[in-house]
Amino acid sequence: MRNGAIILFHTVRYSLTKLLVPGLLAGSFSVAAQTTTPVETLALRPDSTHVRTPHRRVVAQFDQRFSPLNGKLVGINGVKLGIEWRGRLRTGLGVYLLSGGVPTREPAPLTLPANTRTELRFRYLAAYGEYVLIGTPRWELSTPTQIGFGRVLGRYHLPDGSRQQSPIDHIWLVEPSLVGHMRIFRWVGVGAGAGYRQMLFLNSKQERELSGFILVGRVKLFLGDLYKIARGRERLLSQKGLHRRNRREKPTDR
């Protein structure tokens, strides 16, 4: 009787081991698969167009500025290259050249003949910082501020058609502005804005003539996104990542 009980006990234990343990293991594997699937799904979401991206990327801008100076709308052409940090802060450098002369009220030197026309020209290198106030995958509003250092000179157009110029002087300037842009595609956007240019360390007359309001127009290239599109062989004119539904998606760390 005792031997029969022992045999029955071992039979029941063997059956439970064979039936319950595989079932528990299968259940644990299925739970693990369910918990890892959302992570894998999130990793496949495009995060390059979100404002709060967890990585850095390179941005380049063609920055066109216009200023009404002494009754003339003067264009200032610029190119900027910088780094974007977590989608909120951008820093970098820019180079700006005046597309035309600025008329000046200052008289020409007495050594030059009468009816000599005088204009000012300047160019400068600027360091900039830009903070994004509001942003979505499609558009954003930011506050770029530039501190520049360059040179200014006077150019004299003589009545006989010849030209002369004054000695070169150095300038400092500060340009706060408010700018917005909209992405046409993932890798390019267009924008506009307004601000003010304050010249520093010049004589009071030149500061008044070269300081003033600025109107900003820009074409912005997202070089990191362009590289990802080329590497992934995606369509160049794709709207992927820019639709309204992407605003509800959270970016993922990579």
C-alpha positions, 0 to 999 in steps of 0.5 A, a space after each residue: 500500500 505504501 509503495 503504491 502511494 509513493 508511485 502515485 505521488 511520483 506520477 502526479 509530480 511528473 505530470 505537473 512538471 511536464 504540463 504546467 512548467 511549459 505553460 508558464 514559460 509560454 505565458 511569460 514569453 508572450 507577456 515579454 513579447 507584448 511589452 517589447 512590441 510597443 518599444 520596437 514600434 516606437 523606434 520605427 517612428 520618424 522623430 527628425 521633425 519633432 521639436 523635442 528631438 533627443 539628438 543634435 543635427 546640422 542646419 543651414 540657412 540662406 538668410 535674406 535681410 532687408 532694411 529701409 535705410 535713408 529712404 532706400 530698401 537695402 538688401 543684406 545677403 547671408 548664409 548661416 551654418 549651425 547645430 540644433 540642440 534637442 530641437 529647441 536651441 540653435 547656435 552657429 555662425 553666419 556671414 553677411 554681405 551688403 547687396 548695395 550701398 547705403 546712401 549717406 547724408 555725410 558730405 564727401 571730403 573737401 578734397 573731392 570735387 563737388 557733386 560727389 555721391 557718397 554711400 556706405 558699405 559694410 559686411 560682417 561675421 555673426 555668431 547667433 543663438 536661436 530659441 524655439 518658442 512654439 513648434 510643430 512638425 510643420 512650422 515653428 516660431 523662434 527668437 534668433 539673436 545675432 552679435 556681429 563684427 565686421 567692417 564699414 567704409 565709405 565709397 565716393 562716386 566722382 562726377 567723372 565716373 571714377 570711385 574712391 573709398 575711405 579707410 576701413 573702420 570696424 563695427 559691432 552690431 546686435 540684431 534681435 528678431 522674431 522669425 517663423 518658418 514652415 516646412 515644405 518638405 522634411 528637408 527644406 522650409 521657408 520663413 519670414 520675420 522682423 527685427 532690429 539692427 543696432 550698430 555699436 562703437 561708431 560715431 553717432 551719425 553712422 550709428 543712426 544711418 546704419 541702425 534700423 528695422 530689418 525684414 527677414 526672409 529665409 530658406 532653411 535646409 535640414 541637412 540631417 534629414 536630407 542625409 537620412 532621406 538619401 541614405 534610406 532611399 526615401 522620396 525626396 518630396 515626401 511629406 512623411 512626418 509633417 502631418 497633423 497626426 504626428 503631433 501626438 507622437 512622442 519622439 524616441 531616443 536613439 
